Amino acid sequence: MAVEQLYYTSCEQGLSGFSGFQFNAVSSGVRADVMHAVEALAGYEPPRSMLNSDSPEDLARCPVNLCFVPESGDDEKGATVLCARYVGRDSAQRFGNYFAHALHTSDFDRDGDGLLGIELWGSPEWTASPVAENEIPPLPGPPRPGPLTPEAADEFVAAEPHAAAQLPHLLAAAFSALHERRTVVVVDSTTERIAHWFAAVCYLLPPPLARRLSFATYAHKPGRSRLHLIGAVPGTRIDIGPDDHDVYRVFDFAAGHFPPDGEIPVHHLVRLLLRVGVRQASAVWSWTDAYTSGEERYQGDWHAPFAAAAATGGMELRPADVRAVALWAPEAAHAGELRAEAARDIYLRYPDLDDEELAGLSRAAADGGDAELHQEIEGRLYASRMRAAMHGTAPGAPPPVRLADPVLRERAAADWTELLREADDQQAVRLHLWALDSRLPVPQGYAWPALERLARSLLEATATRSAPDGHRGEVRRLFHASPDFRSALADAVGDLLGQRPGQQGVLLQFPGDLLGEGDLAGRPELLRHYWVAQTERRPDRAVEHLLRILRLTGAATPDAELLRDLWPYRRWTVTEAIAFVRRLHPDAVIGPAAVEWLEAALQKEPQTEDELRPSLELCELLTDPRRIAWLSTQAVSCVAAVEQLNGLLNGTATAQQLADGFTAVKTDRWGPARALVHLRLPGALMARPVDPREVRTFLARFPDRTVVSYLKQLLAATRSGKRATPAVLDHVTGLELILKRYRTGLPLLYQDYVAAICEHAEQEWDVRDTELLAAALRPHHGPSAQRVNAIAAERLGAARKLARRLRGKGDRRDQGEGGK
């Protein structure tokens, strides 16, 4: 796309059709928004002392505004560069006329052939005379540059007395303006000098930033502009409001007034750029392209790539520059092999590098393909890194590298041995990890005794058990990485348990708890301790551990000592006894200690249904003829009694038969049998039919707990809201007989339950069930039958009366609605 031209001035012939300030001529196709933008930039007002300038000499002394606004990237306005000059009088001979010549393009870098905006200062392209035609052609090619070059800017800076002190701050302010929406105002005696200051800044900036830098070499009112760089001459009113002092920074080279020292931080990049100089900066920036990623924005992003390029060109770097390159190189994957070249250059030229810098160069060499340099730096780093790792002062450091050079490896092994002699437990763990990670050939005759000492020390030190997570993690990592350490720790545990019997808890404390079954293979006594200790941690797996120990030792049955070790504070629960019986072959022979524990579990009395179920399961398991042979005569009687009672619960037809059967069995001697009486019998009685006359008889046979449970369940069934079953009707009839015939002989504990059951049946049951109750009572007690029948009739009559009343209300409502 060609570079469009626009002329703006006060003239009689222009695009507006009347005289005055207007576009005198523009290139064909210039958009309206471009014209509006140029008109906003073109405004010019000379200093008051130059307003009446008329002669060519006076007009030549007036400020020239070269203004550049780059394309912003977020719109389609493109870039504009404009040169505005004061021309004195207009066609009506009035002072105040100026001529602005603007160039516009959508891509200034492309159409300007790589020129910077400031390089159009003094360009032969600029004109200050209107034309008769309203259309002017675009430029035939890239605009021609003016006299400003890096050499010219460098010579200007070299001759300026304020440059050494203020150019660093001016350049730093320009960096800041690009990223913090600040404006830098440069005041000097002429706009030509201002243009040279701007050129020096542009040549020192990274080219991508220099192309984004907007500027105007002259503004009559700088406080109204938001460009990055603004020029002003003496006499210009710099009307910066009190709220804008943080936005504008003024460098007045004419009067010698500058921002206070320390107000503008000067980055190390700025200092390096000024040492390179304006003349050479452009060349170094061109070399820097190979080191950049395209993501650089701030001074810190540009520092290391520029320093690396400068070093490649043989320029001297300061310590801050060297450090920037060393820390940047390992992260600069985009630079490929160049980062390894930069690392080699820095390493060879600057010997006073610290460990962090050496580490960065080492990584850059490795990632960039320079294995020789990587090994050389690692050898230099090895001893200090190893010491830092031992002391834990290098968190996040890269893992140690295996040294290929035999001499370096031998020297490193000697250093490792010396460090280990002075190390405490935690430091020794770190050193052993270091040796493993770097495959350091530590002499075996020294390493194994060192591991043994370390294992014993860690095991016996109370500090180890309360060690922070970091130390525990290191010990854990050494344990998993080193078979020798695992073996040494197992030996240390075995020795400790041999000296202090019964201290299996050491296998539950750090670091003994790291040992697993596989680590103790071939050590049966230690494995026995291990499973005993594991039971303390997981008591729910005690039976499993018991059987493991039996298999391990080859014993057929546990002795009393083993049982006490695994269950030190109690005997088996019923569930544990079941697990033991299930896992033991029925033909096995068990010793007296196991029999004693089994029978103790067997004879426990369950207190709830949840406890009763496993108790019955144990009894059922022991009915196997081979297993029952394990038991004593008393325990065999218990199993038999439970089996008989279960048979009655599952096989009798009536409540009388069930009560007779339970009464015949001696249930008070066995816990499970007593539990069946208390927990299962009440519901079983209530669910079976009964001769009402027998209810009183069988209630008298059982303990209060059983009878109260029976009455509670019968009360619940009575209040269920469902129709009464024949069995429930039988039992309630029996209670009615007891209540009316034998109330004085009924225990006080039962009276409230019986009364509540009978009252609910009479008053709340379905009337049909109440009538059935009356019929059931009739053969046994006529007065009770009559009373209950009368209650049923009264309830039925009341229900019918209520139904008639409700129907009457409905009929009257219907009639009323019909009348309406």
C-alpha positions in Angstrom: 0.0 0.0 0.0 1.4 3.5 -0.9 2.0 6.2 1.6 -0.8 8.7 1.4 -0.2 12.5 1.7 -2.3 15.2 3.4 -1.8 19.0 3.4 -3.5 21.1 6.1 -3.3 24.9 6.4 -5.3 28.1 6.2 -6.0 28.7 2.5 -8.7 29.9 0.1 -8.8 26.7 -2.0 -9.3 23.5 -0.2 -11.6 20.6 0.4 -14.1 22.6 2.6 -15.1 25.0 -0.2 -14.4 28.1 1.8 -11.3 29.9 3.0 -9.7 29.2 6.4 -8.0 26.2 8.1 -8.8 23.1 6.1 -7.2 20.3 4.1 -5.6 21.9 1.1 -5.1 18.6 -0.7 -5.1 14.9 0.1 -4.3 11.7 -1.8 -7.1 9.9 -3.4 -8.9 7.4 -1.2 -7.9 8.9 2.2 -10.5 7.8 4.7 -12.5 10.4 6.8 -11.3 8.9 10.1 -7.7 9.4 9.0 -8.4 13.1 8.1 -10.0 13.6 11.5 -7.0 12.1 13.2 -4.5 14.3 11.2 -6.6 17.4 11.8 -6.3 16.7 15.6 -2.6 16.3 15.3 -2.0 19.2 13.0 -2.8 22.1 15.4 0.1 24.5 15.8 0.7 27.6 17.9 4.0 29.3 17.9 5.6 30.7 21.0 4.1 34.1 21.7 7.4 35.8 20.9 7.4 34.3 17.4 3.8 34.9 16.5 4.6 37.9 14.2 7.5 36.2 12.5 7.3 37.2 8.8 10.7 37.1 7.2 12.2 33.7 6.0 14.9 34.0 8.6 12.4 34.5 11.5 10.2 31.8 10.2 13.1 29.4 10.0 13.8 29.9 13.7 10.2 28.9 14.7 9.8 25.4 16.2 9.1 22.5 13.9 6.7 19.8 15.1 7.6 16.4 13.7 4.9 14.2 15.2 4.6 10.4 14.9 1.7 8.3 16.0 2.3 4.5 15.3 -0.4 2.0 14.5 -1.9 0.9 17.8 -2.8 -2.7 16.9 -6.3 -2.4 18.2 -7.8 -0.3 15.4 -7.3 0.2 11.7 -6.2 3.8 11.7 -2.6 3.0 10.8 0.4 5.2 11.5 0.7 8.9 10.9 3.8 11.0 10.7 3.4 14.8 10.3 5.6 17.8 10.0 4.0 21.2 11.0 5.8 24.5 10.4 4.8 28.1 11.1 4.3 30.1 7.9 3.3 33.4 9.4 0.5 35.1 7.4 -2.4 33.5 5.6 -4.0 34.7 2.4 -5.8 37.5 4.3 -2.5 38.6 5.7 -3.4 37.5 9.3 -0.6 36.0 11.5 -1.0 32.5 13.0 -1.0 30.4 9.8 0.9 27.1 9.8 1.3 24.3 7.3 1.1 20.6 8.3 2.2 17.9 5.9 1.1 14.4 6.9 2.0 11.0 5.7 -0.3 8.0 6.5 0.1 4.3 6.0 -1.5 1.2 7.5 2.0 -0.4 8.1 4.7 2.2 8.6 7.5 -0.4 9.2 6.7 -2.0 5.8 6.0 1.1 3.7 8.7 3.2 5.4 11.3 0.6 4.5 12.3 0.1 8.2 12.7 3.8 9.0 12.0 5.1 12.4 9.6 8.0 12.7 12.3 10.3 14.1 14.5 9.7 11.0 12.0 11.8 8.9 13.2 14.9 10.8 14.4 17.2 8.0 13.3 14.8 5.3 13.2 16.2 1.8 9.7 14.9 1.5 8.3 17.7 3.6 6.7 20.8 2.0 5.2 23.9 3.4 3.4 25.3 0.4 -0.2 24.7 -0.6 -1.1 23.5 -4.1 -3.8 24.5 -6.5 -5.2 21.1 -7.0 -7.2 19.3 -4.2 -5.7 15.9 -4.9 -2.0 15.0 -4.5 -0.5 11.6 -5.4 0.8 9.2 -2.8 4.5 9.0 -2.4 6.1 7.0 -5.2 8.1 5.0 -2.7 9.3 4.9 0.9 9.7 8.4 2.4 13.3 9.6 2.2 15.1 10.0 5.5 16.5 13.2 6.9 20.0 13.8 8.4 19.4 12.0 11.7 21.4 8.8 12.0 22.9 6.8 14.9 26.2 8.5 14.2 24.6 12.0 14.3 22.7 11.3 17.5 25.9 9.8 19.1 27.9 12.9 18.2 25.2 15.1 19.6 25.0 13.2 22.9 28.8 13.2 23.2 28.9 17.0 23.0 26.1 17.5 25.5 27.2 18.4 29.1 24.0 17.0 30.6 23.9 13.8 28.6 26.1 11.7 30.9 23.9 12.4 33.9 20.5 12.7 32.3 20.4 10.4 29.3 20.1 7.3 31.6 17.0 8.9 33.3 15.6 10.1 30.0 15.9 6.6 28.5 14.4 5.0 31.6 11.6 7.5 31.5 10.9 6.5 27.9 10.7 2.8 28.8 8.3 3.8 31.6 6.2 5.9 29.3 5.7 2.9 27.0 4.2 0.7 29.7 2.8 3.0 32.3 0.9 5.6 30.2 3.3 8.4 31.2 4.5 11.3 29.1 8.1 12.7 29.0 8.5 16.4 28.2 11.9 17.5 26.8 12.6 21.2 26.8 15.6 22.6 24.8 16.5 25.7 22.9 15.5 24.4 19.5 13.3 21.6 18.1 16.4 20.4 16.2 18.1 19.7 19.5 14.9 18.1 20.8 14.8 15.9 17.7 18.4 14.7 18.4 17.4 13.8 22.0 14.4 11.8 20.6 16.7 10.1 18.1 19.2 9.1 20.8 16.3 7.5 22.8 14.9 5.7 19.7 18.2 4.3 18.7 18.8 3.0 22.2 15.4 1.4 22.7 14.7 -2.1 21.5 13.5 -1.6 17.9 10.0 -3.0 18.5 9.6 -0.5 21.3 11.1 2.4 19.3 8.5 1.7 16.6 5.7 2.0 19.2 7.0 5.3 20.6 4.8 8.3 19.8 6.3 11.7 19.9 5.9 15.4 18.9 9.0 17.5 18.7 7.0 20.6 19.6 3.8 21.3 21.4 2.7 24.8 22.6 0.7 23.2 25.4 2.4 19.9 26.4 0.0 19.3 29.3 -2.7 18.6 26.8 -0.9 15.8 25.0 -0.7 12.1 25.9 2.0 11.1 23.4 5.0 9.3 24.9 7.6 12.1 24.1 6.7 15.8 23.9 9.1 18.6 22.9 8.9 22.2 24.1 11.1 25.3 23.7 11.8 28.0 26.3 8.8 30.3 26.8 6.4 27.4 26.2 3.8 27.3 29.0 4.1 23.8 30.4 0.7 23.8 32.1 0.7 20.6 34.0 -2.0 20.4 36.6 -1.4 19.3 40.2 -3.1 16.0 39.5 -0.8 15.2 36.5 2.6 15.6 38.1 2.9 11.8 38.4 2.0 11.5 34.7 4.5 14.0 33.2 8.2 14.0 33.7 10.0 17.1 32.5 13.6 17.2 31.3 14.5 20.9 30.8 18.0 20.9 29.1 17.8 24.6 28.4 17.3 25.6 32.1 19.1 22.6 33.6 16.0 21.4 35.5 15.4 17.6 35.8 13.4 15.1 37.8 14.9 14.6 41.3 17.5 11.9 41.7 16.0 8.5 42.5 12.6 9.4 41.1 13.1 7.4 38.0 14.7 3.9 38.6 17.5 3.1 36.1 17.5 -0.5 35.0 20.7 -2.4 34.3 19.7 -2.6 30.7 19.7 1.2 30.4 23.2 1.3 31.9 24.4 -1.4 29.5 22.8 0.4 26.5 24.6 3.6 27.4 27.9 1.8 27.7 27.3 0.3 24.3 26.5 3.8 23.0 24.0 5.2 20.6 26.2 4.6 17.6 26.6 0.8 18.3 23.2 0.1 19.9 21.4 -0.5 16.6 23.9 -3.1 15.5 23.7 -4.9 18.8 19.9 -4.8 18.7 20.1 -6.5 15.2 22.2 -9.3 16.7 19.7 -9.6 19.6 16.9 -10.8 17.3 18.5 -14.3 17.5 18.1 -14.4 21.3 14.6 -13.0 21.7 11.3 -14.9 21.8 9.0 -12.2 20.6 7.3 -12.1 24.0 9.6 -9.4 25.5 7.8 -6.3 26.9 9.6 -4.8 29.9 13.3 -3.8 30.4 14.0 -6.9 32.4 12.8 -9.0 29.5 15.2 -7.3 27.1 18.2 -7.2 29.4 19.6 -10.7 29.1 19.1 -11.1 25.3 20.8 -7.8 24.6 23.6 -8.6 27.1 24.1 -12.0 25.4 24.3 -10.3 22.0 26.7 -7.7 23.3 28.9 -10.3 24.8 29.0 -12.2 21.5 30.2 -8.9 19.9 33.0 -8.8 22.4 31.6 -6.0 24.6 32.4 -6.0 28.3 29.6 -6.9 30.7 29.1 -5.8 34.2 28.2 -8.4 37.0 24.5 -7.5 36.7 24.6 -8.2 33.0 26.4 -11.5 33.5 23.9 -12.6 36.1 21.0 -11.7 33.8 22.4 -13.9 31.0 23.3 -16.8 33.3 19.8 -16.9 34.8 18.0 -16.3 31.4 20.0 -18.9 29.4 18.5 -22.1 30.9 14.9 -20.8 30.4 15.5 -19.6 26.8 14.5 -22.7 24.9 13.6 -20.5 21.9 17.3 -19.7 21.5 18.3 -23.3 20.9 22.1 -23.8 20.6 22.7 -20.1 20.9 22.1 -20.3 24.7 24.9 -22.9 25.0 27.2 -20.5 23.0 26.2 -17.7 25.3 26.9 -19.9 28.3 30.3 -20.8 27.1 31.2 -17.2 26.3 30.1 -16.1 29.8 31.8 -19.0 31.6 35.2 -18.5 29.8 35.2 -14.7 30.2 33.9 -14.2 33.7 35.5 -16.5 36.3 33.8 -14.9 39.4 30.5 -16.6 39.0 28.4 -17.7 42.0 26.8 -21.1 42.2 23.4 -19.9 41.0 24.9 -18.4 37.9 27.0 -21.5 37.3 23.9 -23.7 37.7 22.1 -21.6 35.1 25.0 -21.8 32.6 25.3 -25.6 33.2 21.6 -26.1 32.4 21.9 -23.9 29.3 24.9 -25.9 28.2 23.1 -29.2 28.7 19.9 -28.1 27.0 21.8 -26.3 24.2 23.8 -29.5 23.4 27.3 -28.5 24.8 27.9 -31.6 26.9 31.6 -30.8 27.5 30.8 -27.4 29.0 28.0 -29.0 31.1 30.4 -31.5 32.6 33.1 -28.9 33.3 30.7 -26.6 35.1 29.1 -29.5 37.0 32.5 -30.6 38.2 33.1 -27.1 39.5 29.7 -27.0 41.1 29.8 -30.5 42.6 31.4 -29.9 45.9 29.5 -26.7 46.7 26.2 -28.2 45.6 26.8 -31.3 47.6 27.6 -29.2 50.7 24.5 -27.0 50.1 22.4 -30.2 49.6 23.8 -31.6 52.9 22.8 -28.4 54.8 19.4 -28.1 53.0 20.3 -24.6 51.8 19.4 -25.2 48.2 15.7 -26.0 48.0 14.5 -26.5 44.4 18.0 -27.1 43.1 18.3 -29.3 40.1 19.2 -33.0 40.7 22.9 -33.8 40.7 24.5 -34.8 37.5 26.5 -37.9 37.0 30.1 -37.0 36.4 31.7 -38.6 33.4 35.3 -37.6 34.1 36.9 -40.3 36.2 39.2 -37.7 37.9 36.2 -35.5 38.8 34.3 -38.6 40.1 37.2 -39.7 42.3 37.6 -36.2 43.8 33.8 -36.0 44.4 33.8 -39.3 46.2 36.6 -38.1 48.5 34.7 -34.9 49.2 31.5 -36.9 50.0 33.4 -39.1 52.5 34.8 -36.1 54.3 31.4 -34.4 54.5 29.8 -37.6 55.8 32.2 -37.6 58.8 31.0 -34.3 60.0 27.3 -34.8 59.1 24.4 -35.3 61.6 21.6 -37.8 60.9 19.6 -35.5 58.6 22.7 -34.4 56.7 23.8 -38.0 56.3 20.5 -38.9 54.8 20.9 -36.1 52.3 24.4 -37.1 51.4 23.4 -40.7 50.8 20.6 -39.4 48.5 23.0 -37.2 46.7 25.3 -40.2 46.1 22.4 -42.3 44.8 21.1 -39.5 42.5 24.5 -38.8 41.0 25.6 -42.4 40.9 28.7 -41.4 42.8 31.0 -44.4 43.3 31.3 -44.3 47.1 33.7 -47.0 48.4 31.4 -49.9 49.5 33.7 -50.6 52.5 32.8 -47.2 53.8 29.2 -46.8 52.6 27.7 -50.0 54.2 29.0 -49.2 57.8 27.8 -45.7 57.3 24.3 -46.9 56.4 24.3 -49.2 59.4 25.3 -46.4 61.8 22.7 -44.1 60.2 19.9 -46.7 60.5 20.6 -47.3 64.2 20.9 -43.6 65.0 17.7 -42.8 63.2 15.9 -45.6 65.0 17.0 -44.8 68.5 16.8 -41.0 68.3 13.6 -39.6 69.7 14.1 -36.5 67.6 13.6 -38.7 64.5 10.1 -39.5 65.5 9.2 -35.9 65.9 11.1 -34.8 62.9 9.5 -32.3 60.4 7.9 -33.6 57.3 10.8 -32.6 55.1 13.3 -34.8 57.0 10.8 -37.7 57.1 10.4 -37.3 53.3 14.1 -37.5 52.8 14.4 -40.7 54.9 11.5 -42.2 53.1 13.0 -41.4 49.8 16.3 -43.0 50.8 14.5 -46.1 52.1 12.8 -46.6 48.8 15.8 -45.8 46.7 18.4 -47.9 48.6 18.1 -51.6 49.1 21.2 -51.4 51.4 19.5 -48.9 53.6 16.4 -51.1 53.9 18.6 -54.0 54.9 20.5 -51.9 57.4 17.2 -50.6 58.9 15.9 -54.2 59.2 19.1 -55.2 61.0 18.9 -52.3 63.4 15.2 -53.1 64.2 16.2 -56.8 64.9 19.0 -55.7 67.1 16.8 -53.3 69.1 14.1 -55.9 69.6 16.7 -58.5 70.7 17.9 -56.1 73.4 14.5 -54.8 74.4 11.9 -57.6 74.1 8.3 -56.5 73.8 9.1 -53.3 72.0 7.3 -54.1 68.8 6.0 -50.5 68.8 9.3 -49.5 67.2 7.9 -51.0 64.0 5.0 -48.5 64.2 7.2 -45.4 64.7 9.2 -43.6 62.1 11.4 -44.8 60.5 10.7 -48.4 61.6 7.2 -48.1 60.1 8.7 -47.9 56.6 9.6 -51.6 56.8 7.1 -53.9 55.1 6.7 -57.7 54.9 8.9 -57.9 51.9 11.7 -56.1 53.6 11.7 -58.7 56.3 11.7 -61.8 54.2 14.0 -64.5 55.6 13.7 -63.0 59.2 10.9 -65.1 60.8 11.3 -63.7 64.3 11.3 -60.2 63.0 8.3 -60.9 60.9 6.5 -62.2 64.0 7.2 -58.9 65.7 6.1 -57.1 62.6 2.6 -58.7 62.5 2.1 -58.1 66.2 3.0 -54.5 65.7 0.7 -54.2 62.7 -2.2 -55.6 64.9 -1.7 -52.6 67.2 -2.3 -50.3 64.2 -5.1 -52.5 62.6 -6.8 -54.4 65.4 -9.6 -55.3 63.0 -7.0 -57.6 61.2 -5.7 -59.3 64.3 -7.0 -62.8 63.3 -5.5 -62.4 59.8 -2.1 -61.5 61.4 -2.5 -64.4 63.9 -2.8 -66.9 61.0 0.1 -65.3 59.1 2.3 -65.8 62.2 1.1 -69.4 62.5 2.0 -70.1 58.8 5.3 -68.3 59.3 6.3 -70.3 62.4 4.8 -73.6 61.3 2.7 -73.8 64.5 -0.6 -75.5 64.3 -2.2 -73.5 67.1 -1.5 -70.2 68.9 -0.1 -70.4 72.4 -1.1 -68.1 75.3 1.8 -65.8 74.7 1.0 -65.1 71.1 -2.6 -64.5 72.0 -1.7 -62.0 74.7 0.7 -60.3 72.3 -2.0 -59.8 69.7 -4.8 -59.0 72.1 -3.0 -57.5 75.1 -6.1 -55.9 76.8 -9.0 -58.2 75.9 -10.0 -61.6 74.5 -11.6 -62.3 71.2 -14.8 -60.7 70.2 -17.5 -63.1 68.7 -16.6 -61.7 65.2 -12.9 -62.5 65.7 -13.8 -66.0 67.0 -15.9 -66.5 63.8 -13.0 -65.4 61.7 -10.6 -67.7 63.5 -12.9 -70.7 63.1 -13.7 -70.0 59.4 -10.0 -69.7 58.5 -8.9 -72.8 60.5 -9.5 -76.1 58.8 -12.1 -78.2 60.6 -9.6 -81.1 61.0 -7.1 -78.8 62.7 -6.1 -79.5 66.3 -6.1 -76.4 68.5 -4.4 -76.0 71.8 -5.9 -75.2 75.2 -5.2 -71.5 75.0 -7.2 -71.1 71.8 -10.0 -73.3 73.1 -10.3 -71.2 76.2 -10.5 -68.0 74.1 -13.0 -69.6 71.7 -15.3 -70.8 74.5 -15.2 -67.4 76.2 -16.4 -65.8 73.0 -19.0 -68.5 72.5 -20.6 -67.9 75.9 -20.8 -64.2 75.8 -24.4 -63.0 76.2 -25.5 -60.7 73.3 -27.4 -57.6 74.4 -28.9 -56.6 71.0 -30.1 -58.2 67.9 -26.9 -57.1 66.1 -24.8 -58.9 68.6 -27.0 -62.0 68.6 -26.6 -62.7 64.9 -22.8 -63.3 65.0 -23.2 -65.3 68.2 -25.7 -67.6 66.5 -23.4 -67.8 63.5 -20.5 -69.0 65.7 -22.7 -71.6 67.3 -23.8 -72.8 63.9 -20.1 -73.1 62.7 -19.3 -75.2 65.8 -22.1 -77.7 65.1 -19.7 -79.3 62.6 -18.8 -82.6 64.3 -15.1 -82.0 63.6 -15.1 -78.5 65.1 -17.3 -79.4 68.1 -14.6 -81.9 69.1 -12.4 -78.9 70.0 -14.8 -77.8 72.8 -15.3 -78.8 76.4 -18.4 -80.6 77.6 -19.9 -77.4 78.9 -19.3 -75.5 75.6 -20.8 -78.4 73.7 -23.9 -78.1 75.9 -24.2 -74.4 75.0 -24.0 -75.2 71.2 -26.6 -77.9 71.6 -29.0 -75.6 73.6 -28.7 -72.9 71.0 -29.3 -75.3 68.2 -32.4 -76.7 70.0 -33.9 -73.3 70.7 -33.3 -72.2 67.1 -35.2 -75.3 66.0 -38.1 -74.4 68.2 -38.2 -70.9 66.8 -38.3 -72.2 63.3 -40.5 -75.3 63.8 -43.3 -74.8 66.3 -46.9 -73.9 65.3 -48.4 -72.3 68.4 -47.3 -70.0 71.1 -48.1 -72.7 73.8 -45.8 -75.2 72.1 -43.0 -72.6 71.7 -43.3 -71.6 75.4 -43.3 -75.2 76.5 -40.2 -76.0 74.3 -38.2 -73.0 75.7 -39.2 -73.8 79.2 -37.9 -77.4 78.8 -34.4 -76.1 77.8 -32.0 -74.9 80.5 -31.4 -71.4 79.0 -30.1 -69.6 82.0 -26.6 -71.2 81.8 -25.6 -70.0 78.3 -25.3 -66.4 77.1 -26.6 -67.0 73.5 -29.5 -69.1 74.9 -30.5 -66.3 77.3 -30.3 -63.8 74.5 -32.7 -65.9 72.4 -35.2 -65.8 75.2 -34.9 -62.1 75.6 -34.5 -61.0 72.0 -36.2 -63.6 69.7 -38.8 -65.4 71.8 -41.2 -62.3 72.5 -41.8 -61.6 68.8 -42.1 -65.4 68.0 -44.7 -65.8 70.7 -46.8 -62.8 69.5 -46.7 -64.1 65.9 -48.2 -67.5 66.7 -51.8 -68.3 67.5 -52.6 -69.0 71.2 -55.5 -70.2 73.3 -56.4 -67.0 75.1 -56.6 -68.9 78.4 -53.0 -69.9 78.1 -51.5 -66.4 77.8 -51.5 -65.9 81.5 -49.8 -69.3 82.0 -46.9 -68.9 79.6 -46.3 -65.3 80.7 -45.6 -66.5 84.2 -42.9 -68.9 82.9 -40.5 -66.2 81.6 -38.4 -63.4 83.2 -39.7 -59.8 83.3 -37.3 -58.7 80.6 -38.9 -61.2 78.1 -42.5 -60.5 79.2 -42.0 -56.7 78.9 -40.5 -57.1 75.4 -43.5 -59.3 74.5 -46.0 -56.7 75.7 -44.1 -53.8 74.0 -44.2 -55.6 70.7 -47.9 -56.5 71.1 -48.7 -52.9 71.9 -46.8 -51.8 68.8 -48.8 -54.3 66.7 -52.0 -53.1 68.3 -51.2 -49.5 67.4 -50.0 -50.2 63.9 -53.2 -48.9 62.3 -53.6 -52.2 60.3 -56.3 -54.8 60.7 -55.6 -57.2 63.6 -54.2 -60.6 62.6 -55.7 -63.7 64.1 -52.6 -64.2 66.2 -52.7 -60.6 67.6 -56.5 -61.1 68.2 -55.7 -64.2 70.3 -53.1 -62.5 72.4 -55.2 -59.4 73.0 -58.1 -61.6 74.0 -55.9 -63.4 76.5 -54.8 -60.0 78.0 -58.5 -58.9 78.2 -59.1 -62.1 80.3 -56.1 -61.4 82.5 -57.2 -57.8 83.0 -60.8 -58.6 83.9 -60.3 -61.8 85.8 -56.9 -61.6 87.4 -56.0 -58.0 87.6 -55.1 -58.2 91.2 -52.6 -60.9 90.5 -51.0 -59.1 87.5 -47.5 -57.7 88.3 -47.4 -53.9 88.6 -44.7 -53.8 85.9 -47.1 -55.3 83.3 -50.3 -53.6 84.3 -49.8 -50.3 82.3 -48.8 -52.2 79.1 -51.8 -54.6 79.4 -54.2 -51.7 80.1 -52.9 -49.7 77.1 -53.2 -52.7 74.8 -56.8 -53.5 75.8 -57.9 -49.8 75.7 -56.5 -49.3 72.2 -58.1 -52.4 70.9 -61.5 -51.4 72.4 -61.4 -47.7 71.4 -59.1 -47.4 68.4 -59.2 -50.6 66.4 -61.3 -50.9 63.3 -64.8 -51.5 64.7 -64.9 -54.8 62.9 -61.8 -55.9 64.8 -63.3 -54.7 68.1 -66.5 -56.8 67.3 -64.2 -59.8 66.6 -62.6 -59.2 70.0 -66.0 -59.2 71.7 -66.8 -62.5 69.9 -63.5 -64.0 71.0 -64.2 -63.1 74.6 -67.7 -64.5 74.7 -66.9 -68.2 75.3 -64.5 -67.2 78.1 -66.0 -64.2 79.9 -69.5 -63.1 79.0 -69.5 -59.7 80.8 -66.3 -58.7 79.1 -67.7 -59.7 75.8 -70.9 -57.7 76.4 -68.9 -54.6 77.5 -66.6 -54.7 74.5 -69.5 -55.4 72.2 -71.3 -52.3 73.6 -68.2 -50.2 73.0 -68.2 -51.4 69.4 -71.9 -50.6 68.9 -71.5 -47.2 70.5 -68.5 -46.4 68.2 -70.4 -47.7 65.2 -73.5 -45.6 66.0 -71.4 -42.5 66.5 -69.8 -43.0 63.2 -73.1 -43.4 61.4 -74.6 -40.3 63.1 -71.5 -38.3 62.0 -71.9 -39.6 58.4 -75.6 -38.6 58.3 -74.7 -35.1 59.6 -72.1 -34.7 57.0 -74.5 -35.8 54.2 -77.1 -33.3 55.5 -74.7 -30.5 55.2 -73.9 -31.5 51.7 -77.5 -31.7 50.6 -78.3 -28.2 52.0 -75.2 -26.8 50.2 -76.4 -28.3 47.0 -79.9 -26.9 47.4 -78.6 -23.5 48.1 -76.5 -23.5 45.0 -79.5 -24.7 43.0 -81.6 -21.8 44.3 -79.1 -19.3 43.1 
